[in-house]
Amino acid sequence: MRSNLWKCKAIRVLFWTHFISSVIVPFFRGWGGLDFTQIMFLNGWFMFCCFALEIPTGTVADRFGRKISVVLACPIGVAAITLFLSYPHFAVFMLAEALFAVSYTLMSGAEEALVYDSLEQLGEAHTSKRVFAQLDAYKLGGILIGALAGSVIAKQLGITMPLRAQMIPLLVAFGLALTLREPPALDGGRTRRSYRETMVEGVRLLFTNASLRQLAIDMVCVNAVVWPIILLYQGLLERAGLDLVWFGTVHAGMALIQIAVLANVERIERLVGSRRRLLVLGALTPALGYALLGVSAAIWLVVPSIMLVCALGLTRLPLFTSYMNKHLPSDVRATALSTASMLRTFAIALFNPLCGLIADHSLALTALFLAGCALLLALFSRVREEALVD
């Protein structure tokens, strides 16, 4: 079981080495011929597909095995890239995004459930917050590597080459996933629910357990408001006059600041005084960052403001994963986590196109709109301290 922990960390790095991430907007605008509205719509479409697939794929992990789900995610990601590169057309991009969503949702929930069950078998479930923070840091490490390399690859070899290169780490991750061990809770021979029963129970638990419901609502709403920075920051850098080759450096900085926060999450929690206060700060700091992006296009302020949005805003998810796992039984864990992820992606799918429409008129107005949303969510958060079990 212990080998599952380091293997899942390695898979995180490989699966998230997205060479295209730091040049995704120039890729879509240059090679694909899309505008901001279409780009944000595509991301919203991806999130909608994730919304539709999260529960079915999460139930696959609970019913047939977490390992099977993680293994399948990697080659399906390669197939999505192949389709993406076949022809620069909006309809083709939509099909490819749907296939990417299959890959993402097969990994989502299943990997976290496998890690938590492995920790339980080792008698180390009390370390889950630290382990999930580490997992997210490894994911960000993959993003960092991809961002730094991707902008250089695009500059030297062409705007489509980063996406082509992305196939390599996915294939390596596939090979490593084949060596994972299924936790005994699933392969120990106990009677399993049917696929339908597993799905229904996982969804029911998330909506009927008050603590889980509070956590899910807060996670979903704040993440939907913070998420647009991932697509908007490149337009904000263009507006500030930064050359394309530096986009990867900024993207790497976004990953590094999140890694720094995740590596010190327990220390930061003690510093601010409570677990709930840290979650509220995760909404307040993005509000401040967005507000600064709305009032200035000066590069010396734009880059730090982007980092401010990311620092606590994009590092809340592993905290919620840890807290939610404490309220979940093993046999429906992946389904319930996938249901929460489904709600998050649905919120992003609805919110992103709206942000894209505003961004086509004014990036500054978009940033101010997001600042207002984040501030309201921070002020009216309903998560209670007793729901945040360590």
N, C-alpha and C positions, 0 to 999 in steps of 0.2 A: 504493500500500500504506500510506503514512503516514496518509492520510485515514481508513483503517480504525481507527486507534488512537483518534483523538478521537471518531469516530462511535460506537465501542463504549463509550467512557466516557459519552457522552451517553445512549446506549441503556440503560446500567446505571442511570443516575439515573432515567430515565423508567420503566423496567420495575419498579424497586423503590420507586417513590413510592407506598407502600401507606398510603393515608389511614386504612384500617381498623386498622392494626397497633396503635396506641396504645389502642384501645377494643375490641379483638377479644373479650376476655372479657365485658365488659358487653354487647356485641352478641349474643353467643351466649346469655348468661344472661338478658338482658332480652327481646330480640326473638325469639330462638330457643327460649327456655325450657329450656336445657340445664344440666346440672350439670357439675362439674369432670371427673368420670369421662368423660362424653360428649364434652366439649370435647377432652380429651386423647386420647380414642379417635379423634375426627375427625382430629386432627393426625397420629396414628399411622396412620390409614387413608390420609391424603394421602401420608405417607412410604412406606407399602406400595405404593401406586400408582406412586410415583416409582421404587421398587425394581423393580417389574415393567416399567417403561417405559424406564429409563435406557439399557440396552444397545440395544434396538430404535431409540430416537430418536438415540442416539449414532452408531449405524451409518448412519442416514439422513444425518447430517452428513458422515461419511467417504465414503459411497457417492455421494450426490447433491449435496453441497455444504454448507458451513457457513452460507453466506448464506441458502439456502433454509430451513434449520432455524431460524435466528434470525428470519427474516421470518414464518414460520408461528406462532411462539410468541406473538406479540402479539395477533392477532385471536382466537386460541383463548382467551387470557386474558380478553378482553372477553366472549366467549360464556359462560365460566365465571361471571363476575360476573352476567350476565343471568339465568342459571339460579339462582344463589344468592339473588337478590332476588325470584324468582318466587313463592315460598311458604315460610313459616317452618316447615319440617318436617325432621326428622333424615334421612330418606331422600333428600330433595331436596339437603340439604347434602352427603351422601355422594357423590351424582352430580356435584355442582358441584366438590367437592374432587378427584374423579377427573379432571375436565376441566382444573382448575388444574394437576394433575400433568402432563398432556400438555404444557401450555404451559411449565411449569418445566423439564421434561426436554428439550424441544426447544432451550431456551436453554442449559441446563447442558452443559458440555463443548464444545459447538459454538462458543460465543463465545470461550472460552479458546483453543481450537485455532486459530480464525481469527486471533486476536491473536498467538499464538506463531509461526504460519506467516508472518504479515506481518512480524514482527520478524526472522525468519530471512531473508526476502527482502531486508530492509533491512540485513542484516549486523549486527543488534543483539540477537541472542538472549541475549547475556551480560547484558542489562539486564532480563531477564524477571522477576526477583524484585521489582525496583522497580516495573515496569509492572503486574504482577499485584496488588501491594499498592495501587497507585493505582486500579486497577479496583475493588478491594474498597472503597476509600475513597469512590469515586463511588457505588457501590451504597449505602453507608451514608449518603452525602449525600442520596440519594433517600429512604431510610428516615427520615432526620432531618426532611426537609421534610414528608413524609407524616405523621410523628408529631406535629409541632407543629401542622400545619393540621388533622389529623384529629380531635383531641380538641376543638378549637374548633368545627369543623363539626358534630360530634356534639352538642355542648352547645347550639349555636344553632339547628340545623336538624333534628336528630333522629338517632337512632342508626344508621339505614340510609344516611344521606346520604354518609358517608365512602366507603362501598363504591361508590356510584353515581359519585362524583367520580373514582374510580380508573380509570374507563374512558378518561378524557381523556388522561393521559400514555401509556397503552398504545397508543392510536391514533396519537399523535405518534411514538412509538418505531417503530411499524409503517412509517410514512412514511420515517423516517430509515434503517431497515434495508433498505429497497428500494434505497438508493443505495450500499450496501456493495459492495466488489469482492472476488471470489473469489480467494484466493492462487493463483499460477501452478501450484503443486504439484498442484492439483486440476483446473484448467482448461487445463493445458498440453498435453493430448493423450496422456498416457502411458496404458498399459494399466491398467485398474482391476480389482481383485478383484470377484467377485460379492458381493451383499449378505451371503450366508451366510458366505463366506470371510472377509470383512472383520470380521464379528462374532466368528467363532471365533478369528481371529488376535489381535484386540484383547483378548479375555478371556484367552486362553492366555498372552499376554505378561505380563499383570498378575500372574498366579498363578505363573509359572515364573521370573520375574526376582526374585532374592532381595531386592534393594534396593527394588524397587517393592512387593513384598509387605510388607516391614517398614514402609514409609511408609504404605501403605494401612491396615494393622492399627492403627497408632497414631492416624492421622487419624480412622478410623471410631469407635474406642472412646472417645476423649476427647471428640469432638464429640457423641456420643450422650449423654454425661453433662452436658455444658455446655448443650446445646440446651434442656432444660426450663425454663431461666430465662426464655426468651422468653415462655412462657405463664404461668409461676408468678409473675413479678414483679408483675403487676397484682393478683393475690390477696394477695400480701405487702404491697402498698401499701394495699389495702382494710383488711387486718388492722391496719396501722399508723395507720389513720384519715385517710389523705390523700384529698382531694376529687378527683372524676373529672377535673375540668378540668386538674389538674396531671399527669395520667398522661402526656400528650403531652410535657411538659417532661422528665419522667424518661426517657421513651423516647428523646427527642432527646439527652439526656445519655449514654445507653447508646451511641448512634451516634457522638457526638462523641469519647468516650474511645477508641473503636475507631479512628476516623479519626486521632486523635493518635498512637496506637501504630503504625498502618500507615504514617503519614508519616515515622516515625522508626525503622522496623524495623531498618535496617542499623546505625544508631547504637546501638540497644538491644542488638543482637547483639554488637557490639564491646564494649559495656559489660559484658555478662554473661560474655563470654570465649569462647563457642563457639555454633555453630548448634544443636547438640544440647541444650545447656543452656537455650537459649531455649525450645525445644519442651517440655522438662520443666517449666519455669516456667509454661508455658501450661496445665499440669494442676494444678500446686501452688497457684497463685493462686486458681483457682476453688474448690479444696478449702477454702481459708481463708475465702473469701467465703461459701460455703454454710454453713460452720460458724458464722459470725457470724449469719447469717440464722436458723439453727436455735436460737440461744440468746437472741435479743433481737427484740422487736417495736417498739422505739423508732425513730421515723422518722429521727432523726439518725444512726442506725447502719444502718438498713435500706437507705437510698438509696446510701450509699458501698459497702455490701457487694454490692449488685446491680451497681454499676459495677466492682467488683473481679472478680466472676465473668466479666463481659464483656470486660474490658480485654485480657487475653492469651488467654483461653479461646476467644473467638469470632473471634480474628484469626489463628488458625493455618492456616486453609484456603488462603489465597493462597500461603503459604510452601510448603505441600505441593504445590500446583499447579505452582509453579515448579520444585521439586525433581523431581517426577515427570516433567515435560516433558523434562528433560535425559536421561531414560532411554528415551524413546519415539520411534519413527519417525513421520513425518508421516502416512503413509497409514492408520494405525490409532490416531492420537492421540486423536481425539474418542471413539472406542469405548472405549479403555482408561480415559480420564478418566471417562467415564460409568459404567464398571464400578465404579470406586472410589466414585463418587458413589452408585451403586446400593447398594453395601454399607453406606455411611454412612446412607442413608435407611432401609434395612432394619433396622439397629440401632436407629435412632430409633423406627421403627414398633413394634418389640418393647418398647422401654424406656418410651416415653411413657405407654401405658395403665397400666403398673405405677405410674409416678409419679402419675398421676391418681387411682388407687385410694387410694394413701397420702395424697395431698393432701386428698381428701374427708374423711379422718379427722383429719389434722394437717399443716398446712403446715410447722410447725417440724420434725416428724419427717421429712418429705420432704427438707428442706434438709440435715439431718444425714446422711440416707442417701446423698444425692448427694455430700456432702463426703467420706464414707468411700470411695465409688467413685472419685472423682477422685484421692484420695491414693494408693490402691492402684495406679492406672494410672500415676501419676507415678513411684512407686517401682520399678515393674516394666517400664518402657519398654525396648524392645529395639532402637530405632532406633540405628544406628551412624553416627558422624560421616562416614565415607566414602560413605554413601548420600546425604548432603546436598550435592550438587554445585551450585556457583554458576555 
